[in-house]
Amino acid sequence: MAAMDESNKEMQHSVENTSSTDGSVGRMKILRNVMLKTIKSFTGELKLVSPLTGVDNTHLEHLHSKTISQLEANIQCELEQMYKEENLETLLNSLDKIIAENPSQPGTVAWRPSGNVKEDVRCEVGVLKREKLKALKQTLNDLEAQNKLLRDKVQEREQHLLRTRDKIVSIADDFEEIVDTENITD
């Protein structure tokens, strides 16, 4: 229990030390300190070499401490690479900037999920639905334009067919008239 209190005090002390001169807290510094403490906590409990009877343990302890320090350095290096790959420092610094620009009002409670998923995602779903509605309206407009073109083409074709039918009827009437006149003269 005393070790836990000491660890918490060290953590609080490291957070206080990461504050800048204007009182703001650098989240990247806090993350690095927390990760360092986590690594130290993890590696502090590792038993890489079991004690041997009849052997001078000073060499083994030296080997153990070197191995642990190398492991800690490798983990730190890996974490730093991950921070760079994910652009974490820039993101956390921009978060610090946003928080500094928008201070919270004293006495106000920050938003927390209500537990009802439908209510909690209503705003996000609304945005998605508006985008989908906009896309559907555009599709509807495109289909209506195509439909109008097709209707115009069909109407034009029908008019052409009616003119052709009228021509055929006219020619058929003329032909019948000619046939009738020849039958009368014979």
Beta strands, then each sheet from edge to edge (+ up, - down):
end
